[in-house]
């Protein structure tokens, strides 16, 4: 099986169990070869509450999909979520294993005060 298929199967399995609500939206992360994307989503209404990605102007000069950048994205998504009065989320790792970039992003978001 190729990597994309394995990640997709893992993501489907996770999404069966993880869903965001108004009180506890879902923090979804995605990593491409070059960029990192994080969104806080209310699945009941289908709305994105806050988002951060490395294609934005503040991240563009050093846009690499590595753990250092994931830490910066995690801190930024936590700050934007707190600005929108979101203090607690459920974490959707998007089919990626919880280590490296995923763990760095999650730890940075927790350090900024986001609970999950």
C-alpha positions as a printed NumPy array, in Angstrom:
array([[  0.   ,   0.   ,   0.   ],
       [  1.209,   3.463,  -0.694],
       [  1.601,   6.12 ,   1.985],
       [ -1.322,   8.229,   0.787],
       [ -3.703,   5.271,   1.003],
       [ -2.515,   4.285,   4.492],
       [ -2.9  ,   7.842,   5.784],
       [ -6.362,   8.08 ,   4.213],
       [ -7.558,   4.874,   5.859],
       [ -6.187,   6.027,   9.207],
       [ -7.872,   9.426,   8.773],
       [-11.258,   7.837,   8.043],
       [-10.961,   5.693,  11.159],
       [-10.155,   8.739,  13.306],
       [-12.969,  10.86 ,  11.836],
       [-15.546,   8.222,  12.799],
       [-14.789,   9.024,  16.437],
       [-13.734,  12.692,  16.4  ],
       [-16.241,  15.466,  15.771],
       [-16.233,  19.125,  16.744],
       [-19.079,  20.911,  18.497],
       [-19.72 ,  24.559,  19.325],
       [-18.374,  24.019,  22.867],
       [-15.405,  21.901,  21.747],
       [-14.513,  22.384,  18.081],
       [-12.097,  20.147,  16.19 ],
       [ -8.457,  21.166,  15.681],
       [ -7.611,  19.586,  12.332],
       [ -4.031,  19.478,  11.047],
       [ -2.664,  18.672,   7.61 ],
       [  0.9  ,  18.441,   6.35 ],
       [  1.87 ,  18.551,   2.706],
       [  5.424,  18.212,   1.5  ],
       [  6.037,  21.926,   1.882],
       [  3.249,  23.444,   4.014],
       [  1.439,  23.01 ,   7.329],
       [ -2.262,  23.763,   7.775],
       [ -4.268,  23.945,  11.025],
       [ -7.966,  24.742,  11.399],
       [-10.409,  24.96 ,  14.293],
       [-13.733,  23.665,  12.921],
       [-17.269,  23.48 ,  14.299],
       [-18.605,  20.36 ,  12.554],
       [-22.21 ,  20.941,  13.636],
       [-22.477,  24.125,  11.573],
       [-19.706,  23.299,   9.109],
       [-17.835,  26.529,   9.835],
       [-14.127,  27.158,  10.25 ],
       [-13.609,  29.268,  13.361],
       [ -9.869,  29.927,  12.996],
       [ -7.126,  28.822,  10.651],
       [ -3.372,  29.145,  10.215],
       [ -1.148,  27.895,   7.411],
       [  2.363,  28.434,   6.171],
       [  1.196,  30.062,   2.931],
       [  0.302,  33.217,   4.905],
       [  2.614,  36.207,   4.658],
       [  3.927,  35.81 ,   8.223],
       [  5.16 ,  32.268,   7.532],
       [  5.942,  32.468,   3.81 ],
       [  9.617,  33.438,   4.104],
       [ 10.437,  30.278,   6.062],
       [  7.758,  27.907,   4.747],
       [  9.082,  24.458,   5.491],
       [  7.058,  21.534,   6.79 ],
       [  9.304,  20.771,   9.764],
       [  8.882,  20.559,  13.541],
       [ 10.154,  24.104,  14.13 ],
       [  7.54 ,  25.593,  11.811],
       [  4.876,  23.276,  13.28 ],
       [  5.641,  24.754,  16.698],
       [  5.079,  28.279,  15.371],
       [  1.832,  27.228,  13.649],
       [  0.607,  25.521,  16.85 ],
       [  1.198,  28.654,  18.904],
       [ -0.513,  30.82 ,  16.273],
       [ -3.616,  28.607,  16.007],
       [ -3.971,  28.609,  19.798],
       [ -3.798,  32.41 ,  19.908],
       [ -6.353,  32.793,  17.1  ],
       [ -8.68 ,  30.275,  18.731],
       [ -8.457,  32.113,  22.053],
       [ -9.297,  35.383,  20.263],
       [-12.514,  33.666,  19.102],
       [-13.251,  32.503,  22.707],
       [-12.316,  28.856,  22.102],
       [-10.503,  27.322,  25.055],
       [-10.984,  23.595,  24.497],
       [-10.791,  21.528,  21.306],
       [-10.659,  17.916,  20.179],
       [ -7.48 ,  17.077,  18.28 ],
       [ -7.747,  15.574,  14.791],
       [ -4.282,  14.502,  13.678],
       [ -5.55 ,  13.914,  10.151],
       [ -4.324,  10.358,   9.762],
       [ -0.742,  11.29 ,  10.609],
       [  1.049,   9.47 ,  13.406],
       [  1.399,  11.414,  16.656],
       [  5.113,  12.182,  16.605],
       [  7.458,  14.74 ,  15.092],
       [  5.582,  17.623,  13.461],
       [  2.174,  16.567,  14.777],
       [  3.429,  16.341,  18.348],
       [  5.301,  19.661,  18.051],
       [  2.155,  21.442,  16.83 ],
       [  0.008,  19.898,  19.586],
       [  2.516,  20.7  ,  22.345],
       [  2.826,  24.322,  21.184],
       [ -0.957,  24.731,  21.13 ],
       [ -1.2  ,  23.291,  24.649],
       [  1.597,  25.597,  25.852],
       [ -0.399,  28.599,  24.591],
       [ -3.397,  27.529,  26.69 ],
       [ -5.534,  25.448,  24.327],
       [ -6.992,  22.422,  26.152],
       [ -7.3  ,  19.001,  24.522]])
